[in-house]
């Protein structure tokens, strides 16, 4: 076997493992669980779903309103009617600071974390703030992306598996899809920020002009200071992108040399 083929398979395998562990597996395991909880059917959630959620939520942000005994325990979170986020790793983090949210209670401001399949953090509180300035609740945006997210990642995983198993030019170019994941996420995230900022409603208690929320860095909205930065999931997307790019070039080199 050509040495570059071996390298390509190693790079692609590591990228696939990261994708599966960070996103695909927890998304599949937790799929539909929030709907069950919202429909008062939390007792029907499978033990696997509970274990997966508990595992992936260790070390994550916990609201001050959540009882400490319920931290990292989905069953107790449901029993205490605490706000529950999805299980997959967060990709982007946004937080708001304002005088009415004291540092003692909210040292990180009001944080919300964006995932492929939903949100976590102070989602209800953030939606309340959004309503204050006439902005739609967050769930209004990205409904299509969230509905097809699992299927898109499964298809991407299948492409990577075929890339590892077969030496095909078409499959090689399809590896450029995982290469583009960080850019695709930022583009989609930026689009929805623009959409929310330019589709304000009259119901807001505080009237502001249409604006572009801060995509990266610190900004100002009315009396709120905003912070918008990538978090662990985005860095893993970058790792997947770089590994996929290395796999692509390694196999390109091998295929050219094998044809010569």
PyMOL commands that set and color helices and strands:
alter all, ss='L'
color gray80, all
select helices_A, chain A and resi 3-29+33-38+42-44+47-56+68-70+74-79+123-132+138-140+143-165+169-174+176-179+181-197+232-259
alter helices_A, ss='H'
color red, helices_A
select strands_A, chain A and resi 92-97+110-114+119-121+217-221+224-230
alter strands_A, ss='S'
color yellow, strands_A
deselect
rebuild
show_as cartoon
